[in-house]
Amino acid sequence: MDPSTLFAVAPTFPMDDVRIRDRSRETMLRSPLTWLPLLGAGAMGFALDAGVAGFVLLLGATVALVSRYWKKRRPAVDAASLRELIGESNAAQDQELKRIIGSLESKGLPQYSLCLGRFLFLKQKIEKDVHRGQHFAVFAQEVEKGVDGICAEVCREITGIRAREERLGEILTSRQPTQLERLESARRESHAAILHAYTSLYQVHAEILGLGSDPTERETVEDPGELPGQRLQEILGGLRDEADMIARTHARIRRTIEECPPAVEAPRPEVVC
């Protein structure tokens, strides 16, 4: 497959706890709330001519107070670090998708460039809206996993479509109609899988917007017995398998195409001297 149109960035989740702790440590060390008290303790030691023992006592007490402060604040700092890392990961994925979109455009495939551009736009809206409030936290990780997996598989599927289309000239002159039928069937399956993936993402975004709206407005359109987020959970149940479904479709198409017998070159007319 052409690597220029394959998605080559890691998904956002699972997020490594070590990365979160390292980012939180960097945040705390850079904070004025860490180094200003230490500078103040040192200045006080000089002003009071405290000597070595006094310096050690002042600095030790200050370090203890600063550590106690950050220990209480640690959950909030870790949450902020997680948000930063998620944002950086999503930004890297967006840049990768833009690279692939540009590659498709440069290769004369504007239809697939437009398709992937709309996936990117919807991805950005979902990732923005799903992190807007605390009540989305239970869904956010599953949504991110589903979106990342679908975008990666859609890029892979488009690459597979391109690879199959490159055989069209050979197939049209193969004198084997079954090869053309298989190619057309593979194209339809690929297009249907991409369409289904986009529809699923669109439904997820619609449910996220619905959960974020005024509860009094939702009561008029929801079943009174339906729990908040129940519909989104149901859609996510299918979204978790969406990327796998596209992958299975891709594998099935590849096996079908590979089973085709090689094209037989038409005999060349004999040249009579």
C-alpha positions in Angstrom: 0.0 0.0 0.0 1.0 3.6 -0.6 2.4 4.9 2.7 1.6 8.5 1.7 -2.1 7.9 2.2 -1.9 5.7 5.3 -2.7 7.0 8.8 0.6 6.9 10.7 -0.2 8.5 14.1 -1.0 6.7 17.3 -4.5 6.8 18.8 -5.1 9.1 21.8 -6.1 6.3 24.1 -5.0 4.3 26.0 -3.1 7.2 27.6 0.1 6.2 29.4 0.0 7.1 33.1 3.7 7.8 33.1 3.2 10.6 30.5 0.5 12.2 32.7 2.8 12.1 35.8 5.7 13.5 33.8 3.6 16.3 32.4 2.2 17.1 35.9 5.8 17.2 37.4 6.9 19.6 34.7 3.9 21.8 35.3 4.6 21.9 39.1 8.3 22.6 38.7 7.6 25.5 36.2 5.0 27.0 38.4 5.9 30.2 40.4 4.1 28.6 43.3 7.1 26.2 43.5 10.1 28.3 43.0 9.0 31.7 44.4 8.7 30.3 48.0 12.1 28.7 47.7 13.6 32.0 46.5 11.8 33.7 49.4 13.2 31.3 51.9 16.7 31.8 50.5 16.4 35.6 50.7 15.1 35.4 54.2 18.1 33.2 55.2 20.5 35.8 53.9 18.6 38.7 55.5 18.6 37.0 58.9 22.2 35.7 58.5 20.8 32.3 59.5 23.9 30.3 58.7 24.0 26.8 57.3 21.7 25.3 59.8 19.2 28.1 59.4 19.2 27.8 55.6 18.6 24.1 55.8 15.7 24.6 58.3 14.1 27.3 56.2 14.4 25.5 52.9 13.3 22.2 54.5 10.2 23.8 55.9 9.4 25.6 52.6 9.8 22.4 50.6 7.5 20.6 53.0 4.8 23.4 52.6 5.2 23.4 48.8 4.9 19.6 48.7 1.8 19.6 50.9 0.2 22.3 48.7 0.9 20.3 45.4 -0.3 17.0 47.0 -3.7 18.6 47.6 -3.7 20.0 44.1 -2.4 16.9 42.4 -5.7 15.5 41.1 -6.5 18.9 39.4 -3.0 19.1 38.0 -3.2 15.6 36.6 -6.6 16.4 35.0 -5.1 19.5 33.4 -2.1 17.4 32.1 -4.5 14.8 30.6 -6.4 17.5 28.8 -3.2 18.9 27.4 -2.0 15.5 26.2 -5.4 14.8 24.6 -5.3 18.1 22.8 -1.7 17.5 21.6 -2.6 14.0 20.4 -5.7 15.2 18.5 -3.7 18.1 16.9 -1.1 15.6 15.7 -3.9 13.4 14.2 -5.5 16.4 12.5 -2.1 17.3 10.9 -1.7 13.7 9.7 -5.2 13.7 8.1 -4.4 17.1 6.4 -1.2 15.5 5.0 -3.2 12.6 3.6 -5.9 14.9 2.2 -3.1 17.0 0.5 -1.6 13.8 -0.9 -4.9 12.6 -2.3 -5.5 16.0 -3.9 -2.0 16.0 -5.5 -2.6 12.5 -6.9 -5.7 13.7 -8.7 -8.3 12.2 -6.3 -10.4 15.2 -5.2 -13.4 13.0 -4.4 -11.5 11.1 -1.8 -9.8 14.2 -0.6 -13.2 15.8 0.0 -14.5 12.7 1.7 -11.6 12.6 4.2 -11.8 16.3 4.7 -15.4 15.9 5.9 -14.3 13.1 8.3 -11.6 15.4 9.6 -14.2 18.2 10.2 -16.6 15.9 12.0 -13.7 14.4 14.0 -12.7 17.9 15.2 -16.3 18.8 16.2 -16.8 15.6 18.1 -13.5 15.9 20.0 -14.3 19.5 20.9 -17.9 18.9 22.1 -17.2 15.7 24.0 -14.8 17.4 26.4 -17.0 20.4 27.1 -18.4 19.3 30.5 -17.9 16.9 33.3 -21.0 14.9 32.4 -19.3 13.8 29.2 -16.3 12.3 31.0 -17.9 8.8 31.1 -18.2 8.8 27.2 -15.1 10.8 26.2 -12.5 8.0 26.1 -14.7 5.5 24.2 -15.7 8.3 21.7 -12.0 9.1 21.2 -11.1 5.5 20.6 -13.9 5.0 18.1 -13.2 8.2 16.2 -9.4 7.4 16.0 -10.0 3.9 14.9 -12.6 4.8 12.2 -10.4 7.6 10.7 -7.4 5.3 10.5 -9.4 2.5 8.8 -11.1 5.0 6.4 -7.6 6.1 5.3 -6.6 2.5 4.8 -9.7 1.7 2.9 -9.2 4.7 0.5 -5.7 3.5 0.0 -7.0 0.1 -0.9 -9.5 1.5 -3.3 -6.7 3.4 -5.1 -4.6 0.2 -5.3 -7.5 -1.7 -6.9 -8.3 1.1 -9.3 -4.8 1.0 -10.6 -5.6 -2.5 -12.0 -8.6 -1.2 -13.9 -6.8 -0.9 -17.2 -5.4 -4.4 -17.0 -8.8 -5.8 -16.0 -10.7 -4.0 -18.9 -8.4 -5.7 -21.4 -8.3 -9.1 -19.6 -11.2 -10.6 -21.5 -12.5 -11.9 -18.2 -15.8 -10.1 -17.2 -15.7 -11.8 -13.7 -12.7 -9.7 -12.8 -14.5 -6.5 -13.6 -17.5 -7.7 -11.6 -15.3 -8.4 -8.6 -13.7 -4.9 -8.9 -17.1 -3.2 -9.1 -18.4 -5.3 -6.1 -15.3 -4.4 -4.1 -15.7 -0.7 -4.8 -19.3 -0.8 -3.7 -18.4 -2.6 -0.5 -15.7 -0.1 0.3 -17.9 2.9 -0.4 -20.7 1.4 1.7 -18.4 0.8 4.6 -17.1 4.4 4.5 -20.6 5.8 4.2 -21.7 3.7 7.2 -18.7 4.9 9.2 -19.5 8.5 8.5 -23.2 8.0 9.4 -22.1 6.5 12.8 -19.9 9.4 13.6 -22.6 11.8 12.6 -25.0 10.1 15.0 -22.5 10.2 17.8 -22.0 13.9 17.3 -25.8 14.5 17.3 -26.2 12.6 20.6 -23.4 14.6 22.2 -25.0 17.8 21.2 -28.3 16.5 22.5 -26.8 15.6 25.9 -25.3 19.1 26.1 -28.6 20.9 25.5 -31.0 22.2 28.0 -32.6 19.2 29.9 -36.1 20.8 29.6 -35.7 20.8 25.8 -34.6 17.2 25.7 -37.7 16.0 27.6 -39.9 16.9 24.6 -38.0 14.6 22.3 -36.8 11.8 24.5 -38.6 8.9 26.0 -39.3 9.8 29.7 -37.9 6.4 30.7 -34.7 6.9 28.8 -31.6 7.7 30.9 -29.4 10.6 29.9 -26.7 9.2 27.5 -28.4 5.9 27.0 -28.8 6.5 23.3 -25.1 7.5 23.0 -24.1 4.4 24.9 -26.1 2.3 22.4 -24.4 4.1 19.4 -21.0 3.7 21.0 -21.7 0.0 21.4 -21.7 -0.2 17.6 -19.0 2.4 17.2 -16.5 0.2 19.1 -16.8 -2.4 16.4 -17.0 0.0 13.4 -13.3 0.2 12.7 -13.1 -3.6 13.0 -16.0 -3.9 10.5 -14.2 -1.8 8.0 -11.0 -3.8 8.5 -12.9 -7.0 8.0 -14.5 -5.6 4.8 -11.0 -4.6 3.6 -9.6 -8.0 4.3 -12.4 -9.8 2.6 -12.1 -7.6 -0.5 -8.4 -8.1 -0.6 -8.8 -11.9 -0.5 -11.4 -11.7 -3.2 -9.2 -9.7 -5.5 -6.2 -11.9 -4.8 -8.2 -14.9 -5.8 -8.8 -13.5 -9.2 -6.6 -15.3 -11.8 -4.0 -13.1 -13.4 -5.0 -11.2 -16.5 -4.0 -12.9 -19.7 -2.3 -10.6 -22.1 -4.1 -10.5 -25.4 -2.1 -12.1 -28.2 -0.2 -9.7 -30.4 -1.1 -9.8 -34.1 1.5 -11.4 -36.2 3.5 -9.2 -38.5 3.8 -10.5 -42.0 7.0 -9.5 -43.7 
